[in-house]
Amino acid sequence: MTSDNIFSGLKVVDFASFIAGPSAAVILSDFGAEVIKVEPPGGDLWRIGHKIPPQPQAEDAYPWHLANRNKRGMALDLKSPSAQQVLERLVKWADVLIVNTPHPARKRLKLEYDDVAQWNPRLIYADVTGFGEKGPDAALPGFDITSYWARSGLLSMTREAGEPPTWPVAGSGDNATAVGLYSAIVTALYRREHTGKGSYVTTSLLAEGVWSASVSIQAALCDAKFFGPHDRKNPANAALNVYRASDGTWFVLIVTPDKLAAVVKAIGRPDLLTDPRFTDPARLVQSMPQLTAILDEVFGSQPMSHWHEVFNGVHVTFGPVRGPQEVIDDPQLRANDIVVPLEGAGGKLTSTISSPIQVHGVAKVPARRAPAIGEHNEEVLDELGFSASEIDGLDASGAVPKAKQRAVAAVG
């Protein structure tokens, strides 16, 4: 692989908090962009994400490193009058500015697009919100669980019939949204390459959630007939269901019509092909519970290793349901650089998750730990052209505390 970085020379300022915006910056950094993470002097709340239930508990600040690796860190108090001069120089330095501050607060902090674009007309201003910029709920606070999952319809559809909505995996909607925001940024960079003009690009957790649920939302738009929530024992289609092997492993099975004959023969039940309950389309609809019960008995008679071999033999689509502790041992992850080494984090955190985009022939930047609060304050200010006395003044005003005063702050 070549060591050339696709985004070498691209400068990004990440003002966003939590996950979606910062993770979009991580993708850019993976391909060589220089990213400065700007957070309040007290630190981004996501620094303690590993301590907030029901997040998995750990001594290492694993969520912080995941969303902020490869970045230099700067602490800036935008409420300080002296902060505006720092903001102006950051914007003039940057190619991309990523923000997710709620718009009312953004206006007070003079961080809106119209506030900063005057300093740099080539700037790509990337904005991520919970519910979009317009409409009655534009100002509502939103996390991926509320905006991406609940409001989009996804949460209502990812549950068993008769069961209440479950609690989705934290960050799952954020990271999907991060890829969308990254795509918007790259689209704007392509436009700038041709026009020389900057852009204001945006997406929302709600828009990304609806896009993820779009097959069903599109069905609703044309007044389609829905089957209701999935019922494992009485599914709409027993060939698309979840079953359990004798060793307790649950697995997803997807048998398309062209594979049906081969699969029932491979599992030792060719009689199903001639059973009138299942060969007559009208009777089949009513007989799904019986067919599911038969398959439950068949699949419960052998361990997953057996079914893995059987399903591979007929080239049918299936997938064992695995927990996080099993996923990290999956050889596919390291073979495809999904899990990669993480430099410098210390503790038990020696690996991290790479962004899901690969460009053949191009190696990503080696992942390195996220910064401590204000770790690179003086370094960045010096690069922006501030003199030593000006840096002292910014420190005295509280706008940009000196890194040496933040040295005791933990990375997490």
MARVO-954912 format. One record per residue: residue in three letters; x, y, z negated of N, C-alpha, C in turn. Coordinates in steps of 0.2 Angstrom, whole numbers, plus 2048, in hexadecimal, padded with zeros to 3 digits. Layout:
N
ALAXYZXYZXYZ
...
This chain:
412
MET8047FA800800800800804806800
THR80280B8038068128038058157FD
SER8098197FB80981D7F48068247F5
ASP8048267FC80182C7FD7FA82D7FA
ASN7F98327F67F38337F37EE8377F7
ILE7E88357F87E38387FD7E283F7FB
PHE7E18407F47DF8477F27E584A7EF
SER7EB8497F17F184C7EE7F18547F0
GLY7F28587EB7F185F7EC7EA8627EA
LEU7E585D7EA7DE8607E87DE8617E0
LYS7DC8677DF7DB8697D87D48697D5
VAL7D38667D07CC8657CD7CC8687C6
VAL7C786C7C47C686E7BD7C086B7BB
ASP7C08677B67BA8637B37B88667AD
PHE7B286A7AD7AF86D7A77AA8697A5
ALA7A88637A87A385F7A67A485B79F
SER79F85979C79F85579679C84E797
PHE79D84A79279B84379279D83F799
ILE79983D79D79B8387A279B8397A9
ALA79583B7AC79483B7B37998407B6
GLY7998467B479E84B7B77A58497B6
PRO7A78487B07AE8467AF7B083F7B3
SER7AB83B7B47AD8357B87AE8367BF
ALA7AA83B7C27AB83D7C97B28407C9
ALA7B58437C47BB8467C57C08407C4
VAL7BF83B7C07C38357C07C48327C7
ILE7BF8317CB7BF82E7D17C48337D6
LEU7C38397D57C883E7D97CF83D7D7
SER7D083C7D07D783B7CD7DA8357CF
ASP7D682F7D07D88297D27DC8297D9
PHE7DA82E7DD7DD82F7E47E18357E4
GLY7E48377DE7E983C7DE7E78437DD
ALA7E18457DC7DF84C7DA7E284D7D3
GLU7E48547D27E68567CC7E08597C8
VAL7DF8567C27D98587BF7DB85B7B8
ILE7D88617B67D88647B07D28637AC
LYS7D28607A77CC85F7A37CB86479E
VAL7C686879E7C586E7997BF86C795
GLU7C086D78E7BB86B7897BC871784
PRO7B787177F7B787677A7BC874775
PRO7BF8797717C487876C7C3872768
GLY7BC8717667BA86B7627BA865765
GLY7BB86576C7BB85E76F7B485C772
ASP7B48597787AE85677B7AB851776
LEU7A58517757A284C7707A3844773
TRP7A48437797A583D77C7AC83A779
ARG7B083E7767B683B7737B483676D
ILE7AE83776A7AD8327657A782E767
GLY7A682D76E7A18287707A282176E
HIS7A881F76C7AA81876A7A7817763
LYS7A581D75F7A381C75879B81D757
ILE79881E75D79182075D78D81975E
PRO78981675A78581075B77F812760
PRO77D80E76577F80776578680676A
GLN78A80B76B79080A76F79480476B
PRO79780076F79C7FB76B7A17FF767
GLN7A27FD7617A780075D7AE7FE75E
ALA7B380375E7BA80175F7BE80775C
GLU7C480575A7C980B7587CB80F75D
ASP7CB80C7637CE8107697C881476C
ALA7C981A76E7C481E7727C481C779
TYR7C181677A7C18137817BC817786
PRO7B681A7837B281E7887B682478A
TRP7BA8277867BD82D7887C282C78D
HIS7C682778C7CB8257917C8823798
LEU7C38207977C081E79E7BD8247A2
ALA7BB82979F7B882E7A27BD8347A3
ASN7C38347A07C78397A17CE8387A2
ARG7D08317A47D78307A67D98347AB
ASN7E08347AC7E38377B17E383F7B1
LYS7E08427AC7DF8497AB7E484C7A6
ARG7E58537A87E88577A37E385A79F
GLY7E485B7987DF85E7947E0865792
MET7DA8697927DB8707907D587178B
ALA7D68757867D08777817CF87E783
LEU7C98807847C78877867C0889783
ASP7C088E77F7BA89077C7B7896780
LEU7B28947847AF8987897AB89E786
LYS7AA89D77F7A68A277C7AA8A877A
SER7B18A777A7B68AC7797B68B177E
PRO7B68B877D7B78BD7837BD8BC787
SER7C28B97847C98B87877C98B278C
ALA7C38AE78B7C38A878F7C28AA797
GLN7BF8AF7987BD8B179F7C38B17A4
GLN7C98B47A17CF8B57A57D28AE7A7
VAL7D18A97A27D38A37A37CF89F7A8
LEU7C88A07A77C489D7AC7C589F7B3
GLU7C68A67B47C78A87BA7CD8A57BE
ARG7D38A57BA7D98A27BD7D889A7BE
LEU7D48977BA7D38907BB7CF88F7C2
VAL7CA8937C37C68937C97CA8957CF
LYS7CE8997CF7D289B7D47D78967D6
TRP7D98927D17DE88D7D27DB8867D5
ALA7D48867D37D187F7D57CE87F7DC
ASP7CE8797DE7CA8777E47C38757E2
VAL7C28727DD7BC86F7DA7BB8707D3
LEU7B58737D27B38747CB7AD8707C9
ILE7AD86C7C47A88677C27A586A7BB
VAL79E86B7BB79B86D7B67948697B4
ASN7928697AE78C8667AC7888697A6
THR78B86F7A578887379F7818757A1
PRO77C87579D77587779E77587E7A1
HIS77187F7A67718867A977088C7A5
PRO76C88B7A076B89179B772893798
ALA77588E79577C88F792781891797
ARG78088E79D7858907A27858977A4
LYS77F89A7A477E8A17A67818A57A0
ARG7808A379A7838A779578B8A7795
LEU78E8A17977958A07977988A379E
LYS7948A57A27968A87A97998A27AD
LEU79689D7AD7998977B07958957B6
GLU7908997B878C8977BE7908987C4
TYR78D8957C97908957D079289C7D2
ASP78D8A17D178E8A87D47938AB7CF
ASP7948A97C97998AC7C57A08AB7C7
VAL7A18A57CA7A88A27CB7AA8A27D2
ALA7A58A27D77A68A17DE7A98A87E1
GLN7A88AD7DD7AB8B47DF7B28B37DF
TRP7B58AF7DA7BC8AF7DA7BF8AA7DF
ASN7BB8A67E17BE8A17E67B989E7EB
PRO7B88A17F07B389F7F57B48987F8
ARG7BA8957F77BB88F7FA7B98897F5
LEU7B788B7EF7B68877E97B08827EB
ILE7B187C7E97AC8777E97A98777E2
TYR7A38797E17A08797DA79B8747D9
ALA79D86F7D57998687D57958687CE
ASP78F8687CF78A8687C97868627C8
VAL78685F7C278285A7C177D85B7BB
THR77785A7BC77185C7B776E8557B5
GLY7698567B07658507AE75F84F7B3
PHE75C8557B57558547B87558597BF
GLY75B85B7C175B85F7C775A8677C5
GLU75C86B7CA75C8727C87568767C8
LYS7508737CB74A8767CC7458727C8
GLY73F8757C87398717C57388727BD
PRO7328707BB7318727B473586F7AE
ASP73986A7B073E8677AB7458687AD
ALA74686D7B174D86E7B375286F7AD
ALA74F8727A87538747A275386F79C
LEU75086979D750864798757861798
PRO75986079275F85C79175E855793
GLY76385279676284B799768847798
PHE76884179676D83B79676B83679C
ASP77083279D76E82D7A37688297A0
ILE76782779A76282379775B826798
THR75B82D7987548307987538327A0
SER7588357A37578387AA7588327AF
TYR75D82F7AF75F82A7B475A8247B3
TRP75A8217AD75681B7AC74F81C7AB
ALA74D8207A67468207A47428247A9
ARG74482A7AB74082F7AF73F82C7B6
SER7448287B87458267BF7408207C1
GLY73E81D7BC73A8177BD73E8107BC
LEU7458117BB74980B7BB7478077B4
LEU74780B7AF7468077A873F8037A8
SER73A8067AC7348027AB7347FC7AF
MET7397FC7B47397F67B973E7F17B6
THR7437F27B27487EE7B07467EB7A9
ARG7417E77A973E7E47A373A7DE7A4
GLU7397DA7A07347D47A172D7D67A0
ALA7287D37A37217D57A271F7D479B
GLY71C7D97997197D979271E7DB78D
GLU7247DD78F7297DF78A72A7E678A
PRO72C7EA78572D7F17857347F2789
PRO7347F978B73B7FA78F7417F978A
THR7467F778D74C7F57897517FB789
TRP7567FB78675B8007857607FF78A
PRO76180378F76680279576D803792
VAL77280079677980179577B808795
ALA77E80B790780812790785813795
GLY78481979978981B79E7888187A5
SER7838137A578280F7AC7808147B1
GLY77B8187AF77881D7B477D8237B5
ASP7818257B078682A7B078B8287B6
ASN78E8227B57938207BA79081F7C1
ALA78A81D7C278781D7C87868247CB
THR7848297C77848307C978B8337CA
ALA7908317C77978337C87998327CF
VAL79782C7D279982A7D979582F7DD
GLY78F8307DC78B8357E078E83C7E0
LEU79083E7DA7938457DA7998457DD
TYR79D8407DD7A483F7E07A28407E8
SER79D83C7EA79B83C7F17998437F3
ALA7968477EF79484E7F179A8527F1
ILE79F8517ED7A58557ED7A98547F3
VAL7AA84E7F57AD84C7FB7AA84E801
THR7A384E8017A08518077A1858808
ALA7A185C8027A28638027AA865804
LEU7AE8608027B58618047B686080C
TYR7B285C80F7B285A8167B0861819
ARG7AA8638177A786981A7AC86F819
ARG7B08708147B58758137BA875818
GLU7BC86E8197C186D81E7C0870825
HIS7B98708267B787282D7B587982D
THR7B387C8287B08838287B4888823
GLY7B888581F7BC88981A7B888C814
LYS7B288A8147AD88C80F7AC887809
GLY7AC88A8037AA8867FE7A38847FD
SER7A18807F879A87E7F879887D7F1
TYR79187E7F078E87C7E978B8757EA
VAL78D8707E778A86A7E87878677E1
THR7828637E277F8617DC77B85A7DC
THR77B8577D77768517D67748517CF
SER76F84C7CE76C84C7C776C8457C5
LEU76C8437BF76A83C7BD76483A7BF
LEU75F83E7BF75883C7C275883A7C9
ALA75C83E7CD75C83D7D57608367D6
GLU7658357D276982F7D37658297D0
GLY76182A7CB75D8247C97588237CE
VAL7548287D074F8267D57528237DC
TRP7588257DD75C8227E375D81B7E2
SER75F8197DC7608127DA75A80E7DA
ALA7558117D874E80E7D874A80F7DE
SER74D8117E474A8147E974680F7ED
VAL7488087ED7448037F073D8037ED
SER73C8037E77368037E473280A7E4
ILE7368107E37338167E47308177EB
GLN7348157F07328167F772B8127F7
ALA72B80C7F47258087F571F80B7F2
ALA72080F7EC71B8137E97188187ED
LEU71D81B7F171B8217F671781F7FB
CYS7178187FD71281680270D8117FF
ASP70B8127F970680F7F57068077F6
ALA70C8057F570D7FD7F570A7FA7EF
LYS7097F47F07067F07EA70C7ED7E6
PHE70C7EE7E07127EC7DC7107E67D8
PHE7157E17D77137DB7D37147DC7CC
GLY7167E27CA7177E37C271E7E17C0
PRO71F7E27BA7267E07B77277D87B8
HIS72D7D77B972F7D07BA72D7CB7B4
ASP72A7C67B57297C17B072C7BA7B2
ARG7317B97AE7367B37B07327AC7B0
LYS72D7AB7AC7297A57AC7247A57B2
ASN7227AB7B471D7AB7B971F7B17BE
PRO7247AF7C27277B57C67237B57CC
ALA7247BB7D07217BC7D67247B77DB
ASN72A7B57DA72E7B07DE7337AC7DA
ALA7317A67D97367A27D573D7A17D8
ALA73D7A27DF7447A27E27487A87E1
LEU7457AD7DE7497B37DB7487B47D4
ASN74C7B07D074A7B07C97517AF7C5
VAL7507AF7BE7557AE7BA7547A77B6
TYR7597A37B675979C7B375E79B7AE
ARG75E7967AA7637947A676678D7A6
ALA76C78C7A67707867A77707837A0
SER77277C7A077277979977777B794
ASP77C77F79678178279277E78878F
GLY77878B79177679178E777797793
THR77A79679877C79B79D77679D7A1
TRP7747A37A176F7A67A57727A87AC
PHE76E7A77B17717A97B876B7AB7BC
VAL76D7B07C17687B27C67687AE7CC
LEU7637AC7CF7637A87D575E7AC7DA
ILE7617AC7E075E7AF7E575E7AA7EB
VAL7587A77ED7587A27F27547A57F8
THR7577A77FD7537AA8037507A4807
PRO74B7A580B7477A080E74C79B812
ASP75179E81575579A81A759795816
LYS75A79680F75E79280B75A78D806
LEU75378E80774F78A802750783803
ALA74F78080975077980A757776807
ALA75C77A8097637778067637777FF
VAL76077D7FC76177D7F475D7787F1
VAL7577777F37537727EF75676B7F0
LYS7597697F675C7637F77627627F2
ALA7667687F276C7687EE76B7677E7
ILE7657697E47647697DD7607627DC
GLY75F75E7E175C7587E07557577DF
ARG75175D7E274A75D7E274775E7E9
PRO74975A7EE74675A7F573F75A7F5
ASP73C7577F07357567F073175C7F0
LEU7347627EE7317687ED72F76B7F4
LEU7337687F973176B80072B768803
THR72876280072275F80271C7607FD
ASP71E7627F77197637F27137687F4
PRO70D7667F570876B7F77077717F3
ARG7097717ED7087777E870D77C7EB
PHE71277A7EE71777F7F07187807F7
THR71577C7FB71677D803710781806
ASP70A78180270578580570678C802
PRO70679180670879880370379B7FE
ALA6FC7997FF6F779B7FB6F87987F4
ARG6F97917F46FA78E7EE7017907EA
LEU7067917EE70C7937EB70C7997E7
VAL70879E7E97077A47E47057A27DE
GLN70079E7DD6FD79C7D77017977D3
SER7067947D770A78E7D47117907D1
MET7127977D27197997D071B7977C8
PRO7167977C47187957BD71A78E7BD
GLN7177897C17197827C171F7817C4
LEU7217857CA7277847CD72D7877C9
THR72B78C7C573178F7C173278A7BB
ALA72D7867B972E7817B373277C7B6
ILE7317797BC7357747BF73C7767C0
LEU73D77C7C274477E7C374777F7BC
ASP7447827B77477827B174977B7AE
GLU7457767AF7477707AD74D76D7B1
VAL74E76E7B775376C7BC75A7707B9
PHE7597767B975F77A7B87627797B0
GLY75D7787AC75F7777A57627707A4
SER76376C7A97657657A876D7657A9
GLN77076A7AC77776A7AD77A7717AB
PRO7817717AA7847777A878577C7AE
MET7877827AC7887877B278E7857B7
SER7937817B479877F7B979577B7BE
HIS7917767BC78D7727C178A7767C7
TRP78677B7C478177F7C97867837CD
HIS78B7867CA79078A7CE7927867D4
GLU7947807D379677B7D979177A7DE
VAL78B7797DB7857777E078377D7E4
PHE7837837E17817897E478678B7E9
ASN78C78A7E779278C7EC7917877F2
GLY7907817F178F77C7F678A77E7FC
VAL7857817FA7807837FF78078B800
HIS78578E7FE7867957FF7807997FD
VAL77D7987F777779C7F57797A17F0
THR7767A77F07787AC7EC7757AB7E5
PHE77A7AC7E07797AB7D977E7AF7D5
GLY77C7B07CF7817B37CA7807B27C3
PRO7857AF7C07847AE7B87847B57B5
VAL77F7B57B077F7BB7AC7847BB7A6
ARG7887C07A778E7C07A278E7C679E
GLY7917C67987917CB7937987CF794
PRO7997D579179F7D87927A57D4791
GLN7A57D078B7AB7CC7897AD7C778E
GLU7A87C57927A97C07987AB7C479E
VAL7A87C979F7AA7CD7A57B17CF7A6
ILE7B47D17A07BB7D37A07C07CD7A2
ASP7BE7C77A17C27C17A37C17BF7AA
ASP7BC7C27AE7BB7C07B57C17C17B9
PRO7C47BC7BC7CA7BD7C07C87C27C6
GLN7C27C37C87C17C77CE7C27CF7CC
LEU7C27D07C67C37D77C47CA7D97C5
ARG7CF7D57C37D67D77C47D87D67CB
ALA7D67D17CE7D77CF7D57D67D57DA
ASN7D07D97D87CE7DE7DC7CF7E57D9
ASP7D47E57D47D67EC7D17CF7EF7CE
ILE7CB7EC7CC7C57EF7C87C77F07C1
VAL7CB7EC7BE7CE7ED7B77D67EF7B9
VAL7D87F47B67DF7F67B87E37F87B1
PRO7E97F87B17ED7FA7AB7EC8027AA
LEU7EC8037A37EB80A7A17F180C79D
GLU7F581179F7FB81379C7FA818797
GLY7FD8177917FE81C78C7F881C787
ALA7F38197877ED81A7827EF81777B
GLY7F381277B7F580F7747EF80B772
GLY7F180876C7EC8037697EB7FD76D
LYS7E57FB76D7E37F57717E17F7778
LEU7E07FD77A7DE8007807E3800785
THR7E47FA7897EA7F978E7E77F9795
SER7E17F87967DE7F879C7D87FC79D
THR7D67FE7A37D08027A47CC8007AA
ILE7C68037AC7C38017B27C48067B7
SER7C68047BD7C88087C37C180A7C6
SER7C18107C97BB8127CD7BA80D7D2
PRO7B380D7D57B18077D97B38087E0
ILE7B780D7E27B980E7E97C080C7EB
GLN7C18097F07C88077F27C98097F9
VAL7CE80C7FB7D080D8027D6809804
HIS7D58048087DA7FF80A7E180380D
GLY7E680180A7ED80480C7EF80A807
VAL7EA80C8037EC8117FE7EB80F7F7
ALA7F18107F37F180E7EC7EE8147E8
LYS7EA8127E37E88177DE7ED8197DA
VAL7EC81F7D77F18227D27F081D7CC
PRO7F681B7C97F68177C37F281A7BD
ALA7ED8177BA7E981A7B57ED81B7AE
ARG7ED8217AC7F08237A67EB8267A1
ARG7ED82679B7E88287957E582F796
ALA7DF8307937DC8377937E083B78E
PRO7DF84278F7E384778B7E0848784
ALA7E484A77F7E284C7797DF85377A
ILE7DB8557757D885C7757DD861776
GLY7DD86577C7E186B77D7E986977E
GLU7EA8627807F18607807F5864785
HIS7F286678A7F686A7907F4871790
ASN7F287478B7F087B78B7F688078E
GLU7FB87F78A80188478C804883793
GLU80487C79480687A79B80287D7A1
VAL7FC87C7A07F787F7A57F78867A5
LEU7F78897A07F789179F7FD8947A3
ASP8038907A28098927A58088927AC
GLU80588C7AF80588B7B68008907B9
LEU7FB8927B57F68977B77F989E7B7
GLY7FF89F7B58028A67B58028AA7AF
PHE8008A77A97FF8AB7A38068AB7A0
SER8088B179D80E8B279A80E8AF793
ALA8148AE7908148AC7898108B0784
SER8118B778580D8BB7818058BB782
GLU8038BA7887FC8B978A7FA8B2787
ILE7FE8AD7877FC8A77847FB8A777D
ASP7FF8AB7797FF8AC7727F88B0771
GLY7F68B57757F08B97747EA8B4775
LEU7EA8B077A7E58AB77B7E48A7775
ASP7EA8A57727E98A076C7E78A4766
ALA7E98AB7657E68AF7607DF8B0760
SER7DD8B17667D58B27677D18AC766
GLY7D48A67667D08A07667CE89D76C
ALA7CF8A17727CD89F7787D089877A
VAL7D78987797DB89277B7E0891776
PRO7DE88C7717E388B76C7E988776E
LYS7EF88976C7F588676E7F587E76C
ALA7F887B7717F88747707FB87176A
LYS8008757688048737617FF87375B
GLN7FA87775C7F58787567F0872757
ARG7F086F75D7EB86975E7EE86375D
ALA7F586375C7F985C75C7F6857758
VAL7F38597527F085474D7EA851750
ALA7E78547557E08527577E284B75B
ALA7DE8467597DE84075C7DC840764
VAL7DF83C7687DC83B76F7D583A76F
GLY7D383676A7CB83476A7C8838764
